[in-house]
Amino acid sequence: MNSRSVQSSQTDVNERLPKVLTKNKHHAFQKPFSPHTDKAFQIFMNLKTSLPLILDSGCGTGFSTLKLSAMYPNHFIVGLDKSAHRLAKVEQRSKSHANYMLIRADQFDFWRLACEQRIQFERVFVLYPNPWPKPEHLQRRVHAHPAFLSLLNITKHIQIRSNWLVYLMEMQYAVGFFKGVSAPLEQFEPDEFLTPFEQKYFQSGQTLYKSDINLETAT
């Protein structure tokens, strides 16, 4: 089934992005944590594993989490999604397995809680986030959300994939703004599909992009 490419009147980095990032940098985000995320985070904190952690943030049905658990057998993968409906589609799979777990939580609250507890993930994957393509929806995008700073503080390596180049251009700008790091941006063709969306977009002839962000040299 063909999938339409992202439709937006925005063709470059949103002109409001610098102002939004400046506000996020200088004003603490004080929204109370959602109760279900607080509870989910406590389940995560009770996790008994000596394996290094990888976060699959916005994992949808958990397809990508299972893929990552096979790709990184010596790591523990935490699949995180806000939708109980999507996670319920993980048929005949345990929500706690040898090297992965799936939990329902708001990713922004989860990042903030992990940052408060000084949790470090070896890698974080953000795969095909909702692009919110309307310019007025800028602040719903991951990099323009106040919790983005927390994400940048809980890992040194982030991979983000999208079928909308502008999204990654904005991500690149935000990482440079906050951490002084030049995030690479490249077009790619996957050797294997990490998400059903990735497969659908690719088979529809859309161009896929990714950024492997290394924060080891962050200022």
Secondary structure by P-SEA (a helix, b strand, c coil): cccccccccccccccaaaaaaaaaacccccccccaaaaaaaaaaaacccccbbbbbcccccaaaaaaaaaacccbbbbbbbcccccccccccccccccccccccccaaaaaaaaaaacccccccccccccccccccccccccccccaaaaaaaaccbbbbbcccaaaaaaaaaaaaaccccbbbbbbbbbcccccaaaaaaaaabbbbbbbbccccccc
